[in-house]
Amino acid sequence: MKKKLAVVTAFVAALGLTATLTAQQSTAPQGAQVYIVSPQHGDTVGTDFTVVFGLANMGVAPAGIEMPNTGHHHLLINKDELPDLGQPLGADVMHFGLGQTQAAVTLEPGEHTLQLVLGDHMHVPHNPPVMSEKITITVE
């Protein structure tokens, strides 16, 4: 009986933590912008290339480090729809939780889209979300 109560208590606590994480998005400062410095929309690149991230009116901090007006980058590749921006970003996006400001990317030849979303210390996009325009590149 005590084990069942402990399991139920842990489950309820986990649900409460999840609700807290999803309900308390970090606030983005006015004028915050994330953008892709390179490559630029319409560029043609090789199969191995570097994506350089840009950020204005905010700072970069690693995941797990809670500091106001900071976040870390997440790169969306070939996403037709945005992920749920009210919860932590999942495995379907590239995470740069160490505070990286660029990334080596390898893609198959063809047309691809890239977009950045800034996440807070818990990988949750800010409110309002800080995200770049989606760009299209061609990989040769």
N, C-alpha and C positions, 0 to 999 in steps of 0.2 A: 504494500500500500504506500509506504514512504517513497519507494522508487517511482511509482506512478505519479505521486504528487510532485516529486522533484522534476520529473520529465515534463509534466504539464506546466510547472512554474517556469522552467527554463524556456519552454516553447512560447509561453506568454511574454516572457521578458524579451526574447528574440523578436517577436512581433512588435513589441513596443519600441525596441531599438531601431528596427527597420522603419517604422512609422516616423520616429524622430529624425532619422537620417533623411528620409524623403521629404519630410515636412519643413525642415530647416535649411533651405538652400542659402548659401552665402550670397550676400548682396554685391552686385558688381557696381563699381563707381560709375558715375555719369561720364560718358565719353570713352569708356573702355573699348578697345578694339584689338582683335587678333586677326592676323592676315598672313598669307603665304608670300614671302619675299621672293622665293625662287623654288621651282620654276614658275613662270607666269602663264596666265591663261593663254592658250593657243600654242605654247612652246612644244617643240619636238625634242625628246630626250632619248638617251640610250636606255637599255633595260636596267642598268644600275645607275642611279642618280641620287642626288641629295636634295631633300626638301628643307628649306630654311624657313623657320617660323619667325613672325614678327608680332610684337605686342606693344600697345600704347596705353598709357594711363593706368597701368597695373604692373605688378611685378611677378616674377616667376619664383615659386617655392616648390620643393619636392612634395609628393603625396605624403600625407600623414603629418605635415607641419602646418599647423593652423596659424595663419597670419592674415590680418585684414588686407584686402585689395590685392591678393595674390592668387595664383593658381598654377596648374601645369597643363601641358598640351595633350590633346588627343587628336589623332589623324583619322579621318574617315575616308576610305578609298572605295569608290564605286558604290556609294550608298544612294539609292533612289529616295529613301525616306530617312529622316532623322531618327535617331534612337529616342526613347523617352527621356526628355530633358529634366524630369523631376526626380530622377533616381540615379545612382551611380552608373557610369558608363561601363558596359560589359566587354566581353572578350571579342566582340565583333568589330572593335575599333582598336587602333594602335595606341597604347598608353606610353607616355613619356614621364613617368612618375618620379624620375630622378631630377627633373627640372631641365631636361635637355631642350635646346633651342634649335636643333636641326636633327635630321634623321637620314640614314642611308636606306633607300627603298629599292627593291627589285620588283619589277612588274613585267608581265608578258607583253610582247608587241601588241599594239592596238590603241584604241582611245580609252582613256581613263579619267575619272573625276577625283579631285582631292578637295577636302574641306577640313578646317581646324575647328575644334570646340575646346574651350578652356574649362577645366574642371577644378573644383576646390580641393581641399586637403583630403576629402573623402571620395573623390572622383565624380562628384555631383556637379553638373553645370550650374553656373551662377544664375541669379535672378536679377535682372533679365539675362538671358544666355549671352555669353560672349563667344561669337562664332564668326568665322570668315565667310566670304563669298565662296561659293563652289566654283572651282576652276576646272577646265578640261585641258588635258595634255595628250599628246600622241607619243607613244613609245615605239621606237624603231629597233 
